[in-house]
């Protein structure tokens, strides 16, 4: 519903073989009506290495500041940070790994999942077992894709991080993050033309459970969710009687990962700016080193939530320190804390509504696969 614009200044983009390097000095996030919301300033070097269609490595290091444009103040200052993501795909090819078929001449197998049983060196193929079946057969590795890519993630923060955000800035940033999420979601939608019956579909409460025939050949795979039938996004479209031809819009199945995660210990200096413009709450929180080993397989959203929960617990454990640093009168400080809690509840409600909206599907359950 809102126009979003990103303006970057002083950026440098270079290609070195299979490596993409980016240097950015400043960028701004705008809306069509309100102008700039935030400004990113700093010296960040980032590089990305790809192998085929797979992202293999991401390295980013530098310092940056995010400024609240409306208040003309620093909202976040991170003086020295390093992020490293490395995909060790070669380690994941071992018996027991989950794979799916891709690029098959026989489209009946396209997108189906299987388990690696044994590597057969003489023909140079994997012996695999299809999900839901006991029989096994061989397949070349170039026709298989890992269901969950294995990542090593390391985050190092070397100096204290300073956070000083107003309620207004936090709310506006969250609202625009929801809009950006919708933009990326719309950009990832897949379209499939439904021209004749039988359609070769099994849909349960909007989820694509199974596909066959020309629908599978067109690239639609199980695991996605129906977002629209034609131009209809709300209601109860009955695929057995709807007019053909029509277009089926689906969101693809979210990617899964396995991961080893390590984040260094760091110190956070936090201030919350109240509606009157003064400092309402301030605290110093020490986060311990956090790590995960052999996490997953699971969704990226679950990984982010798991990591976020550990830092939230650390904040709650150190909440007495927050209360000890209340500025001014205790009653005034407590009132400000309640306002902050109310703001958090409001953001959570918006997030829940967005998730419920994204889960809506206009199609009734359908099955013509027998």
Phi, psi and omega in degrees: 000341179241146177278129180245136180227141175240123178248127180243142181230140175072019182276152176229129182235121182225152176247132176229095185065240178263016183249131176254127181243137182228130172238128183229131181262324183200141171211158182229146174253123183240159163242160183296333186260321191258356183076203187293138175261313180219161175230129179262124179232142177157186178234098183238127174253128180228143176224144180229134180240129181242151174230107187068234179262008185251134174284124186261325187203140174228125177235132179216132180210143177157195178234148180208159177227136173250122183256137171280107187294320183297320181269352184051052183217158177284124177266324180213130178233118180238098191290331184202110183220147178224128179238130180228125177235125181229129178264118180258067184297326183297330180287339187275345180279090181207158180306137181100344180290145178271133181226167172228153181279141180213138179073029182280141173291321175275101187292350177294337179263348184302125177084350181289151183261152180208172178241133176291129181256312186198143174273128180255098187296328184295309174277350182069043182224165175262139167271126186232158176237121180294142177300133178085002180227156181261336182287154183236154175206171185260151179211142178287150185294331181289351175259008182238147175231138177294136178288329181226115179283139181269126182238144166253122183240129180226127180238122178241124176242115192267334182234159180303141177264135180249124180239124180216091188238141175274159177300319182297314181296317180298315180296315181295320180296319179295318179299317181286333174295322176296320179295316179299321178298320177296321180299311180294325179294316179295322182293337183267358183295144178252141179249135179230127180277124175259112188248330185209159177255147003288148183282331184078045184227144167231115183237128179240109179054039177094345180272133177281110185267320182209151179221157179203170173066215185293335178293318177293320180297332180283350176112356178287129183240155175298154178105344179277183180223136181287125180257325183206150170241111189065234177260007184268121178246350178226151179119204182222083179282130179260109185293336181288340183234356183290158182289139175242150002281158175210171181249133176256119176261127181229146170269131183292161177298133180297144181290149176252154179221157161243151188202150164251128187234135173216128176237132182290160173293146177205168183246136179242124172257113189242138173225137173251127181266121181285178182295335180278354177098348179268168179288120182267315180222141173217149183202163173236119184241131178257114178267131178282166175299137182236136181211154174225143177234131179055045176286139175101191003290147180194177181282153176301321180298324178291323178296313179299319181294321180296315180293318180298321181298323181294322179285327176296319178298321179296321177296318181293322179295331181258016180297330175302327178294324178297315180295327181290341181256016176300135182270138174075210183295141183296318180299317179297319179293318179296320177298318178296321178296320177296322177296320178297320178295318178298321178297320178295320177297319179298317178295320180295322179295319178297320179296316180297317178298320179296318179294321178294320178296320181290336180276351179293144177218137184274000187254140175280163178301142189209143179204113173238024177268348180080000000 
